[in-house]
Amino acid sequence: MDKNEILEKNKEKNRNGLDEREQRIYNFSFGIGAVVVGILCLIFSVYKALNREPFYDYVAMITAYLCTTFMYQFKNLKKLRYLMAGAVTGIAAVVCIILFFMV
């Protein structure tokens, strides 16, 4: 296969999809969005806690997000710390969901 043939196949493959730069921007935008959602959930949780209201719903969202992020990192990077963090945040998410329905 010569250089031009490889380039042509790559163009065909990416014609309907995103190029590498667009993919990076697309993925990064989801990360930024998740951070904003996490910050808002944290603010609302603190507000509800200070007003002595149940705040388990927001904490469940934060911990469920963190759990899925850590588990995805563990799946792809195979580092034990991500598995441990995923397990802890997963348990916290389940506990908060149970408490949300009980309170």
Protein Blocks (a to p, Z undefined) as FASTA:
>chain_A
ZZklmmmmmmmmmmmmccfklmmmmmmmmmmmmmmmmmmmmmmmmmmmmnopafklmmmm
mmmmmmmmmmmmmmmnopaklmmmmmmmmmmmmmmmmmmmmZZ
